[in-house]
């Protein structure tokens, strides 16, 4: 405050100098001392108000005020600026605008805040309101304006002589703006003038304002603060007792200040029983005071807008915007216009192409839509309550021409038999939806029509009857207005025998209608965009699709009797054609040149015609398991837009054409289990990301260099399972430098080339069941997962196993299950590498913590064995242990836990494709505090990539050791550094993912500490290589230092107990002090 006064006085002194200057130069003009004092006091007041604003009227108002002030650009005096403030009723438009007005009005020659224009016009005419505004702006209470039209032009000179600040609050139409501000707009006002218009209708602002501020909802903290300020203003001591209930009321209000204020005020001074009863009453209805305020927005709508608002609230909330706009506006030229009007009026929002609205507006819409004529169910326009609907369906006399829509979840009703004339009196029924579980688990419709069905209203726009029980639709039903027809899982055989006027039909779903024979009655559906006939197993022909010129998606998946499509069609809009599983389809379909996705997997197609080269937009071609396909055309490279080609399982496909021109869009090529016996000479696919060639039949593919990868430099995933590979070329990493995942499982490789370490981007390496693999070289530095399961000849691994680079969030998992020939040195190298990598990463994380970066390194390994390493300080039989820790176990050197178990497998076969060993850790402190968390020791998750090959399940019948190093920075933070208290730590180990034939038989644990500065094992590394790695992020070759360190670590593992005594309690990486 003192600083603000100081600034203000400094500016006042400058004002005094500037104010007296003209009078010094003209002695004939003098101002009295009183006039100067009055001007100084006025300016000082304005500056103090600006520099030290009064308390804001509620939480969240200050930030919103500042945002609006930034948009107003008060400092820019060379223009007139008009800003709109937009938002739903009760969001705080008036409050924020008033704050901006009060904080800045002293900087203007004339000001007026015209409150609630819409309500004022109910009490006076627009002429009177205009006169009130002009009198205030011109400071002339005797001003007579006369006719409102043209009044501003008459007063133009007077208006342009003043810098004005005007707020028009809650305007509802353009006429109000033009009459109150003048038809000439900005031209009437002096530069520096500022105008705010608050409204709920965005369309009013589009042509008027320079910027729009949309008032956001209050966040959770702001909402709770506002609610409590109203509910506990007289008794704040009760706040804690009511906090749970307070949070529920805040949740109910969804950040709307109006609701928070009204509810908080209503609950003030009330007991907890009243609060509870009030909350229960709000579960299914809207608070009357809130509804009264929100209802003003609804009442301002036109009849059509009201109807569509209620339709959205009652039936189509959160549905896709483009679909609903077609359904609700069948005959409009601009089909989405009405919904867009509701969006502009802040009643509806569009998010990710779905219609949304504030929960309180939604409740209001449902109250109005469902509960009009509440005492007469049959007179309600919109029905969704199962009990009300059942009463109408049981009594045909209940339905009336007022019924507009019925949505019934059939899972909430018992089996019913409906009379054949059930819909006869519902002449204006537009929306009918009977639905159940989307997968139709019951296999039977609960609404039966034993006497058939006589009538559907011709006004129907939306007909969705899941499991429709009849084999026909009423013959007298005129579907002229029908937009959506959904009869999934129905018994329908044909829709109509003769053609019908289906000119408005956009979506038809007859999927899983297994009795459907044909599509008679749909040939005139020229606006149809999507036709879903999946699993219509009796459908043998679909000639009616020939003239569906607007059809975008046609789904004929698993139509088992379908043998062909019409040869001449006008499907010029078709982009997606799904014929998957049409096992009798022999000929490649004649289709639109605009097709983008073509699914022919599982068909009997024998050849792909040369004409496919004309499909310039084709992006996806799926020919998986086309077992009759024998060749592809030579002009295949003409498919320049193709991104994904699937040929997996084409067991008779013997050749793949040369790709002489770059297929620059192709990203995925799957060729598993084909009969391709000759490698193409050229494969120009510069953007190829994934290549799978598992189960190759190429006889001479013994070396990877035979595959033409020179044109696929961006390849990131390659799957070569069971390809009869014996070796990899030494230089294969040169053209595969961006490879991230490499699968070489079930091959005959004996050794990997040393150059594999140059695959710096490689993260996953699969070597499962490479039964001839003898040794592993140094692997890439960024490798995160390696699975060598079933490498029964593997004996040695490199030292170090990988080059180590210090990187954020790096973790590594190495799986050596059923690698029984791993010698003792190899196991120690694996364990030592795991320890070293964890230590280096943790050490780096400790350094980076000072910069706000926290790393959570994890290193784990699995290999055959039944003994825990000796360097695990605490070991127990079974699957749990409990240990008493000394008072200062959690000091600034503590970084985590090293955990180990032996898991016994008996006749284990992996059926879930995943396996994990978990440890639940709990640290109980002597002050009853408890820190608990869960660590993962390791395991595997089968990753098949995109290969169609069936991976053999992992089978285990022996004991295996699981070791992991886990950081515990979170536990350290909860416990606090150097806290002196006794601690009991418990560890419970278990396996997850549904395995019954394995158990944890031994467990071990050691606390993990950062090395001392004088620890000879890490001193050199810390001072040189690690420092370089941390600063540059580049690979660090540890051959010169890490090998000795790892050897030393292995030695310490074997001689741990003796070394512990020799070091006289010196802290090692694995604590020996507990």
HELIX and SHEET records of a PDB file:
HELIX    1   1 UNK A    2  UNK A   25  1                                  24    
HELIX    2   2 UNK A   33  UNK A   51  1                                  19    
HELIX    3   3 UNK A   61  UNK A   72  1                                  12    
HELIX    4   4 UNK A   93  UNK A  104  1                                  12    
HELIX    5   5 UNK A  105  UNK A  107  5                                   3    
HELIX    6   6 UNK A  117  UNK A  120  1                                   4    
HELIX    7   7 UNK A  126  UNK A  138  1                                  13    
HELIX    8   8 UNK A  151  UNK A  154  1                                   4    
HELIX    9   9 UNK A  156  UNK A  159  1                                   4    
HELIX   10  10 UNK A  174  UNK A  181  1                                   8    
HELIX   11  11 UNK A  185  UNK A  188  5                                   4    
HELIX   12  12 UNK A  202  UNK A  204  5                                   3    
HELIX   13  13 UNK A  220  UNK A  231  1                                  12    
HELIX   14  14 UNK A  236  UNK A  238  5                                   3    
HELIX   15  15 UNK A  243  UNK A  253  1                                  11    
HELIX   16  16 UNK A  257  UNK A  267  1                                  11    
HELIX   17  17 UNK A  272  UNK A  281  1                                  10    
HELIX   18  18 UNK A  288  UNK A  299  1                                  12    
HELIX   19  19 UNK A  303  UNK A  311  1                                   9    
HELIX   20  20 UNK A  312  UNK A  316  3                                   5    
HELIX   21  21 UNK A  321  UNK A  328  1                                   8    
HELIX   22  22 UNK A  337  UNK A  344  1                                   8    
HELIX   23  23 UNK A  359  UNK A  371  1                                  13    
HELIX   24  24 UNK A  377  UNK A  379  5                                   3    
HELIX   25  25 UNK A  386  UNK A  394  1                                   9    
HELIX   26  26 UNK A  410  UNK A  412  5                                   3    
HELIX   27  27 UNK A  543  UNK A  545  5                                   3    
HELIX   28  28 UNK A  610  UNK A  614  5                                   5    
HELIX   29  29 UNK A  634  UNK A  638  5                                   5    
HELIX   30  30 UNK A  704  UNK A  706  5                                   3    
HELIX   31  31 UNK A  709  UNK A  711  5                                   3    
HELIX   32  32 UNK A  754  UNK A  758  5                                   5    
HELIX   33  33 UNK A  824  UNK A  849  1                                  26    
HELIX   34  34 UNK A  969  UNK A  975  1                                   7    
HELIX   35  35 UNK A 1016  UNK A 1023  1                                   8    
HELIX   36  36 UNK A 1025  UNK A 1032  1                                   8    
HELIX   37  37 UNK A 1042  UNK A 1054  1                                  13    
HELIX   38  38 UNK A 1056  UNK A 1062  1                                   7    
SHEET    1   A 5 UNK A 110  UNK A 114  0                                        
SHEET    2   A 5 UNK A 164  UNK A 171  1                                        
SHEET    3   A 5 UNK A 194  UNK A 199  1                                        
SHEET    4   A 5 UNK A  81  UNK A  86  1                                        
SHEET    5   A 5 UNK A 211  UNK A 214  1                                        
SHEET    1   B 2 UNK A 349  UNK A 351  0                                        
SHEET    2   B 2 UNK A 354  UNK A 356 -1                                        
SHEET    1   C24 UNK A 382  UNK A 383  0                                        
SHEET    2   C24 UNK A 405  UNK A 409  1                                        
SHEET    3   C24 UNK A 431  UNK A 435  1                                        
SHEET    4   C24 UNK A 462  UNK A 465  1                                        
SHEET    5   C24 UNK A 484  UNK A 486  1                                        
SHEET    6   C24 UNK A 507  UNK A 509  1                                        
SHEET    7   C24 UNK A 530  UNK A 532  1                                        
SHEET    8   C24 UNK A 553  UNK A 555  1                                        
SHEET    9   C24 UNK A 576  UNK A 578  1                                        
SHEET   10   C24 UNK A 597  UNK A 599  1                                        
SHEET   11   C24 UNK A 620  UNK A 622  1                                        
SHEET   12   C24 UNK A 644  UNK A 646  1                                        
SHEET   13   C24 UNK A 668  UNK A 670  1                                        
SHEET   14   C24 UNK A 690  UNK A 692  1                                        
SHEET   15   C24 UNK A 717  UNK A 719  1                                        
SHEET   16   C24 UNK A 741  UNK A 743  1                                        
SHEET   17   C24 UNK A 764  UNK A 766  1                                        
SHEET   18   C24 UNK A 785  UNK A 787  1                                        
SHEET   19   C24 UNK A 811  UNK A 816  1                                        
SHEET   20   C24 UNK A 858  UNK A 864  1                                        
SHEET   21   C24 UNK A 959  UNK A 967 -1                                        
SHEET   22   C24 UNK A 894  UNK A 905 -1                                        
SHEET   23   C24 UNK A 998  UNK A1009 -1                                        
SHEET   24   C24 UNK A 874  UNK A 877 -1                                        
SHEET    1   D 2 UNK A 416  UNK A 417  0                                        
SHEET    2   D 2 UNK A 447  UNK A 448  1                                        
SHEET    1   E 2 UNK A 775  UNK A 776  0                                        
SHEET    2   E 2 UNK A 796  UNK A 797  1                                        
SHEET    1   F 4 UNK A 880  UNK A 885  0                                        
SHEET    2   F 4 UNK A 983  UNK A 992 -1                                        
SHEET    3   F 4 UNK A 914  UNK A 925 -1                                        
SHEET    4   F 4 UNK A 930  UNK A 941 -1                                        
SHEET    1   G 2 UNK A 908  UNK A 909  0                                        
SHEET    2   G 2 UNK A 955  UNK A 956 -1                                        
END                                                                             
